[in-house]
Amino acid sequence: MRKGLLVLAATGLLATGSVAACGDDSGTDSGSGNGGAAAGKVGVILPDTKSSARWATADLTYLKKAFADAGVTADIQNAQGDKTQFQTIADGMISSGVKVLMIVNLDSGTGKAVLDKAKQAGIATVDYDRLTLNGGANYYVSFDNVKVGQLQGQGLADCLAAKKYSKPVVAELNGSPTDNNATLFKQGYDSVLKPKYDSGDYVKGPDQAVPDWDNAQAGTIFEQMLTQNKNIKGVLAANDGLGNAAIAVLKKNKLNGQVPVTGQDATVQGLQNILAGDQCMTVYKAIKKEADAASGLAIALAKQEKPTTATGITKDPESGKDVPSVLLTPQSITKENVKDVIADGFVTKDEVCTAEFAKACTDAGIS
């Protein structure tokens, strides 16, 4: 990665050797390659394609490549936000004899039920991106999600300071209440915002969670917020999708660019909103590093090796148990360093710098 971008909070990723094939997102296997027979099969369940573009693009691509390069057969499927489908996919993977099950839960209740079944079948488990509360996964791989929230809170504070607003009203558009990550993000940004509310520097405005990270619902919720409080001067939106929903409402009211909005995930849309001046900042999480860390653990487990990379610990707030973890460091992205996300290969210049944004890209030093 470009110097100064994200680094692992834990040790380096597990190196893998032999070459083989990997399952596709339809759940079918593409065969076994050299060395594939020595390793067990890995099952991966991704959550949806609606909450963030990452699940259909970045994670799927990076995981497929990592397993293929390592000679490990993988069955990667997406539950499309359906908890029943999530459990059905898991049952099929367990019945098919996977040796490792890696999940991104839709909620902790469903996730725990799946992890319990896997453990009863003697299958090693990995929580990917989201910790399943009281789930008891063997390992957890994610970003430092409290830090993500802190970056969002500080980013909004910086943008409000640049606007020179006096006692701005701040609205909070939080992630899904069933996603532990959303809880951690809020813990992070409230650690920045609450002292400002308490001191009277900011006025605490409406504060509401968005079920299932649903962008359409976010737009409805924010429109109601703005109708009830015309003086909102800042929006802490928990990711780029929610942020874009708020921006659409602000545009309707000719307030875009005047009201700073945060985000997360460094999506193409989020980066374009930043370049246009409609979004204050986003948080870049190098998904390839997360996918490589998680697949590294799964590959080691599939080969009946002891993973060496999970040197961190995450305490499950419900069970109180320590979960061996790999936690990665996120980075704040503003107009000044959008170019770093492109240089890192996470998105391409062609994706971001369409005709509408060509001048903004040039002005931002994207060449």
N, C-alpha and C positions, 0 to 999 in steps of 0.2 A: 504493500500500500504506500501511497505518497507519505513522505515524512510528515509527522504532525497529525496524521489521521488516527483512527481508532487503534487501540492496542488491547491485548488480552489482559484482563485482570488476574487471570490464572497463568499457568505455564503454557508453553507452546502446544500446538495441536498434535495429536497422535499421528505419526507417520504411518502410511499404509502402503502395501506393496503390490501384490499381484493384480492382474487385469481380469475383469469379467463383466457380465451384463447386469442390468438393473431393471427392476420393475418400472412400469410406467404409471401414469396417474389414473389409468383405468383399472389398475389392480392386477393386470396380467403380467406374467413374468416373461422376460425376453430370453430365457435360457440361462445356461451356466457357462462361464468361461474358464480360463485357466486358473486353477486354484479355488474356484467357486465352491467345489464339493467339500472343501475343508471347513467351510464356514456355514453357520446356520443362516436361515432366512430372516430378514428384518421386515417388520410391518410398521408403516408410518401412517398416521391419520392426521391430516390437516383439517382446520376447522371450517372454512367457508371461502367464498371468493368475493363476498359483499363488504365485509368490514374493512378490508384493505387489499389493494391490488397485489401486495407482496405474496400472498398465499398462492395465487395462480401463476405467478411469474418467478420471482427471485427464489423463494424457498424450494419450490418444486424443481427448478433447474439445477440449483446448487446441490441439493440432496441426491438427485438422480446421478449426477456426475460423480459425486464423492463415492457413492456405493459402487458404481460401475468401475471406477478407477481402482477400487480396493478389492475387486473380485468377490463382492458380496451381492447376492440376489436380494432385491428389495421390492416390496409391494407398497406403493405409495398411493393413497386414496384421499379424497376430500369429502367431508361429510356434508358440505353445502349448508351449514347452519342447522341441520336437522339432528336433534338429539337421538331420535329413534334410529336414524340411519347411522349415526356415529356408533351406536351400540351394535347394530347389525354388522357393520364393517369389522368391528373389533372381534365379534363372535366368529366371523369367517376367517379372519387372520389367525385367531387362536386355534381354530379347528384345523387350519392348513398346516399347523406345526411351526409357526414362526418361533425363533429362539429369543428375539428381542422385539418389544413393542414400544414404539415412540409415539407419543400423542401430544396434540395441542388441544386441550379440553375446551368444550363449549361452556361448561360450568363444572364446578367441583363435584357436584353430586353425580352427574353422569360419568365424569372422569374417574372418580373413585370406584364406581361400580365396574368399570372396564379394567382398571388397574388391579382390583381385587381378583377378578376372574383370571387375569394374566398370571398373577402371583400363585394362585391355586394350581395353575397348569405348569408352574415352574419356569415361567418366562420372565426374563429380565426386563425392567421397565425404565423408560426415560421420559420425564416431563420436558417438553420442548417449548420454550418461550413463555409458557404460563405454568406456574406451580399449581398442581391440584391439591387444594387444601385437604389435609387429613388423608391424602391419597397414598402416601407411603412409597412413592416411586424410588427406585434405586438411585437415580441421578436426576439432576435438574440443570438445564442449560438455558441461559437467557442473558439479558442485559441487566445492568444495575438500574432497575426501574424507578427507584426513588431518585436516583441521579437524573434520569430522564425528566421527571417532574420538576426537579430543581432547575434544570436548564430551561424548561418551559416558563417557570415562574420568573426566573431572572431575565429571560428574553423579553417577556411582556413588560417587566419593570423598566428595562432599558428603552423599549419602544415608547412607553408612556412618558418616560423622562424626556425623550427627544421631542415629544409633542408638547411638552411643558404644560400639561393639564394640571389644574389644581383640584385636588380631592376627587380624582376620577372614579366613577362607578364601574366596578369590574364584575362581569358575568362569568360564571364557570360552567362550561359544557363538558361534563365528565363522561368517561367511557362506561361500558356496561357494568352494572352492579354485580353481575355474576362472574366477572373477570378479575381475578386477584391482581393482575397487572394494573388495572384501572385504579384499584385501591392504592397501590404503591405510587402510581403517577400522582394521584391527588395528594398523598402524603408528602410527596416531594414539592409540588408547587404550592401547597398550602403552607409549607414551612417557610416559603419566601413571602407569600401574600399575607398571611395572618398577622405578622408583626406590623405590616403596613395598614391593615384594617384597624388593629388595636391602637396604633399611634394616631389614627385619623388622617394619615396621608392618602389612603384610598378609602372608598366607601364600598362595603361588600354588597354586591348586587345579587341577582338570582343565581342559584347554584343547583344544578339538576343533572342527574345521570341520564344517559341515552341508552335505552334497552338494546342489547345486542349490537351496540356500535352502529345502529342503523342510521344511515345518512339522511334518509327521507324524514325519519322521526326527528332527527337533530334539527332539520330545517323548520319543522313545525314547532318544536320546543323553543327554538331561538326566536322565531317570529312572535311567539307569545311573550317571551321575555322582553323583546324590544317594544311590543305594544304596551306592555305594562310599565316599562321604564324607558322613556325616550332618551334618558341621559346616559345610557351605557357608553362608556368611552374605551373599554378594553374587553376582549373576550379571550379567556383561557380555554381554548378548545383542545381536547386531549389527543387528537390526531388530525392528519391532513383532511380526511374525509369529513369529520365534524366541522373542521375549520372552513372547508369549502362550502358546506351547507350554511354556515353563518354568513360567509361572504356573499353568497347568493341573495340572502335576505338584506344584507347591508346595501348591495347594489340596487335592489328594488327601491330602497329608501334613500338612494344617492348618498350613502355614508361610507362606501368602501374607500379605503385609503385613509379615512379620517379616524377609524376605530381599529387599533392594532388587534390582530387575531393570531394566535399561536397554532402550532400543529405538531405533527410527529410522523415519521416514516420516510421523509424525503421523497415522496412520490413525485412523478412528473407534474401532476396537477398542482401539488403543493409548491414545488420549485417555481413553476410558472406564476403562481399567485404571488410568490415572493418577488419575482422579477418585475411583476406588474405593479408592485407596491400595495397590493391588497392584503398580503399576509406578512406578518412581522417576522416570523422565524419558523423553522421546523427542527426536528431532532433527527439526525442521521444515525442509523444503526446499521453497521456493516453486516447485512444478512448473510453474506458468504462466510464470514467468520463464525457466525452463530451456527449456520448449517454445517460447516466443517467441524466445529467443536462437537456438535451433537452426533453427527455421523461418525466421528472418530470414536466416541464412546460406544455407539451401537456396534461399530465394526469390531472393536476389541471384544465386546461381550459376545458377539456372534461367533468369534473365533476362540471363545473360551479363554480369553486373555484378561488380565486385570487392568482396567483402564488406569492411566497415570496422570490424566489431565485435570480431573475434578478436584482441585486442591482447595477450592473455596467451600464455605458452608452457608446454607440458607436455613434459618429456623422456620419450620412450619408453624404459623401462628395458631393453628387449631390443635394439632397433635403435640406441639412443643418439641418435636423431634428435629434433629439436625439432618439436612439432606445434602450429601456431597454435591457440589455445584461448580459449574464454570460460569462466571459472570463477566460480561464484556462491558467496555466503557463506551457510552454514547457521545455524540458531538453536536453542539449547537450550530445550526446553519442559518445565516442571514444572507442578504443580497451580496455582501462582501465576499462570502466564500462558497456560494453556490457552485462555482467552478470546481471546487475540490471534490464534490460528489460526482461530477462528470469525469474528472481526471481519475477518480478511483474506479471507474468502470461500472458503478452501480446503475446509472442511467446514461444514455448517450446524448451527445449534443443534438443529433437529429430529432430525438424524441422531445427534448425540451425546447430547442430553438427553432420552432416552426415560424412561419412567416410573421405571425402576429407578435412573436417575441424576439425576432431577429435583432432589432435595435437594442432592446433591453439586454440581450445576451452579449452583444458587442460592448455595451456600456459596463457590463459586469466582468469584462475581461475573459469571456468564454470564446476561445478561438478554435 
